Amino acid sequence: MRAPLPHPFVRVSGRARRGGIVVLAALSLAMMLVLSSLDAGLRTPLSPHGIVSFELAGDRETAARILEAWGSEGRTRAALSLRLDFLFLAAYAPGLALLCAAAADRERAAASGLTAAGAALAWGQLAAGGFDAIENLALLRVLGASTPGAWPALAAACAWPKFALVVAGLLYVISSWLLRRFRAPGAL
């Protein structure tokens, strides 16, 4: 029987991991506030979810309609948001990966069968960051092009797995935390 896949931080000390989580969480929250303020100006009837609507447009016609509704000010705002998102993804992806790794370690200590899922999801968060980077580059190409071409389809093809991996990672971390509470002596 093969050994399970280790998470990406097995050689990093617990203290360094905890410090990384704190720093990356603070940076992620700060970036979320900045990006949220930029996103407020991108919400229109054609893009009710702001930049996320643009990320998921999926085809050149939808992307072009969103860009037309945003106008030049919206395009500038979207370009700034996408550029700042590189800093955000450099914080949230490893931060969530560290949280998944910590939860996987907790599950291993509890002799749970969920350890391997946590290790895989820790790697998955790093992949989500990669998907996010490709998505941002594709959307920046859409913003700079006279015709969007295939870039909206590439952006959406990266956005969907990014969101799925992030949600799965968050659910794993929350589930592990809840399971820990129920396993504790005297719980409930």
C-alpha positions in Angstrom: 0.0 0.0 0.0 1.3 3.4 -1.0 1.8 6.2 1.6 -0.8 8.9 1.3 0.1 12.2 -0.5 1.7 14.6 2.0 0.5 18.1 2.0 2.9 20.8 0.6 4.0 22.0 4.1 5.3 18.8 5.8 8.8 20.3 6.0 7.7 23.6 7.5 7.6 24.0 11.2 4.3 24.3 13.0 5.3 27.7 14.3 6.2 29.0 10.8 2.9 27.6 9.5 0.9 29.4 12.2 2.7 32.6 11.5 2.1 32.2 7.8 -1.6 31.7 8.4 -1.8 34.9 10.4 0.1 37.0 7.9 -1.7 35.6 4.9 -5.1 35.9 6.5 -4.4 39.6 7.4 -3.2 40.3 3.8 -6.2 38.4 2.3 -8.7 40.3 4.4 -7.1 43.7 3.5 -7.1 42.8 -0.2 -10.7 41.6 0.0 -11.7 45.1 1.3 -9.8 46.9 -1.4 -11.1 44.6 -4.2 -14.7 44.8 -2.8 -14.6 48.6 -3.0 -13.4 48.4 -6.6 -16.0 45.8 -7.4 -18.8 48.0 -6.2 -18.4 50.2 -9.3 -18.5 47.2 -11.6 -22.0 46.0 -10.6 -24.5 46.6 -13.4 -27.6 44.8 -14.7 -25.2 42.9 -17.1 -22.7 42.2 -14.4 -24.7 41.9 -11.2 -21.7 40.2 -9.5 -19.2 42.7 -10.6 -15.9 41.3 -11.7 -17.1 37.7 -11.0 -19.7 38.2 -13.8 -16.8 39.2 -16.1 -14.7 36.2 -15.0 -17.6 33.8 -15.8 -18.8 35.5 -19.0 -17.4 32.6 -21.0 -17.9 34.0 -24.5 -16.8 37.1 -26.4 -20.3 38.5 -26.9 -21.1 38.5 -23.1 -17.7 39.9 -22.3 -18.1 42.6 -24.9 -21.6 43.6 -23.5 -20.2 43.8 -20.0 -17.3 46.0 -21.1 -19.7 48.2 -23.0 -21.8 48.6 -19.9 -18.8 49.4 -17.8 -17.5 52.1 -20.2 -13.9 53.4 -19.9 -14.1 54.1 -16.2 -15.3 50.5 -15.5 -12.6 49.1 -17.7 -10.0 51.1 -15.8 -11.5 49.9 -12.5 -11.6 46.3 -13.7 -7.9 46.4 -14.9 -6.8 47.7 -11.5 -8.9 45.0 -9.8 -7.3 42.3 -11.9 -3.8 43.5 -11.3 -4.4 43.8 -7.5 -5.9 40.3 -7.6 -2.4 38.9 -8.2 -1.5 40.1 -4.7 -4.7 38.6 -3.3 -4.1 35.2 -4.9 -0.6 35.3 -3.6 -2.1 35.5 -0.1 -5.4 33.5 -0.2 -4.1 30.5 -2.1 -1.2 29.6 0.2 -3.2 30.8 3.2 -6.0 28.3 2.5 -3.4 25.7 1.6 -1.9 26.2 5.1 -5.4 25.9 6.7 -6.1 22.7 4.8 -2.7 21.3 5.8 -3.4 22.2 9.5 -6.8 20.5 9.3 -5.2 17.4 7.6 -2.7 17.2 10.4 -5.6 17.5 12.9 -7.4 14.7 11.1 -4.3 12.5 11.1 -3.9 13.0 14.9 -7.5 12.0 15.3 -6.9 8.9 13.1 -9.6 10.1 10.8 -10.1 8.9 7.2 -10.2 12.6 6.1 -6.4 13.2 6.2 -5.8 12.5 2.5 -8.6 14.8 1.4 -7.0 17.6 3.4 -3.6 17.0 1.8 -5.1 16.9 -1.6 -7.1 20.1 -0.9 -3.9 21.9 0.3 -2.4 21.2 -3.1 -5.7 22.2 -4.6 -5.5 25.6 -3.1 -2.2 26.2 -4.7 -3.7 25.0 -8.0 -6.6 27.5 -7.5 -4.0 30.3 -7.3 -2.6 29.1 -10.6 -6.0 29.0 -12.2 -6.7 32.5 -10.8 -3.4 33.9 -12.3 -4.3 32.4 -15.8 -7.8 33.8 -15.5 -6.5 37.3 -14.6 -4.1 37.3 -17.5 -6.9 36.2 -19.9 -9.2 38.9 -18.6 -6.5 41.6 -18.9 -6.1 40.5 -22.6 -9.9 40.9 -23.0 -9.6 44.4 -21.6 -6.8 45.3 -23.9 -8.2 43.8 -27.1 -10.5 45.4 -29.6 -12.2 41.9 -30.0 -12.1 39.5 -27.0 -11.3 36.4 -29.0 -11.1 33.2 -27.0 -9.9 34.9 -23.8 -13.3 35.0 -22.1 -13.7 31.2 -22.6 -10.2 30.6 -21.1 -11.0 32.9 -18.2 -14.2 31.0 -17.4 -12.5 27.7 -17.8 -10.1 28.7 -15.1 -12.6 30.5 -12.9 -14.9 27.5 -12.4 -12.3 25.1 -11.0 -10.7 27.9 -9.0 -14.0 28.6 -7.3 -14.7 24.9 -6.8 -11.3 24.3 -5.2 -11.6 27.3 -2.9 -15.1 26.3 -1.8 -14.0 22.7 -1.2 -11.0 23.8 0.8 -13.1 26.1 2.9 -15.7 23.4 3.5 -12.9 20.9 4.5 -11.4 23.4 7.0 -14.8 24.2 8.5 -15.8 20.5 8.7 -12.6 19.5 10.3 -13.0 22.3 12.9 -16.6 21.2 13.6 -15.5 17.5 13.8 -12.8 18.5 16.3 -15.5 20.1 18.5 -17.7 17.0 18.4 -14.8 14.7 19.1 -13.7 16.7 22.2 -14.4 15.1 25.5 -17.7 16.3 26.9 -18.8 17.9 23.6 -22.6 18.2 23.4 
